[in-house]
Amino acid sequence: MWQYVVRCSAGDDRTLRIELKQPISTFIEAIARGSPGAPLIMPEHAATTDPYKQTTETIGSSPYRFLADEFVSGAHVAYARFADYVPRSEPADWTVGGKVAYFERIEWQIIPDPTTATAALQAGEVDWYEVVEPDLVPLLRKNATLRLVTTAHCGSIICIRRSTM
């Protein structure tokens, strides 16, 4: 998307201004989606750190906090409700708006093998399968307990959420 950007500047500590060469209807979705390609804003001290040095600090702003002591690279990620988080007043809409923590804890199981991930979804062992291999989509469409939904209309991300509907 940067080929369409004339200028990018900071208005203040909480404002980022992006001036485009022309109106682009999918620009906000393209830069704000919650999957690969999301823009990241970080403190200056983190941005100026040697890119070859491993970061040790976890920074975030959400209703959940990352549980670094439970993290297992390539296998497991856990988050706990952040009691001090105050959501914005507007309703949530996918990755924007006020976020409310409805659960005390969230866990991500990372299943790198697509066939194993598909089997886990069909068996009800996981609730969500992101980035489904295209050749597995017809198999998942046959399962009446699953619903396939396109959530990112300007990318190639496929998300499947287990539905009780």
Secondary structure by P-SEA (a helix, b strand, c coil): ccccccccccccccbbbbbbcccccaaaaaacccccbbbbbbccccccccccccccbbbbbccccccccccccccbbbbcccccccccccccccccccccccccbbbbbbbccaaaaaaaaaaccccccccccccaaaaaaacccbbbbbccccccbbbbbbccc
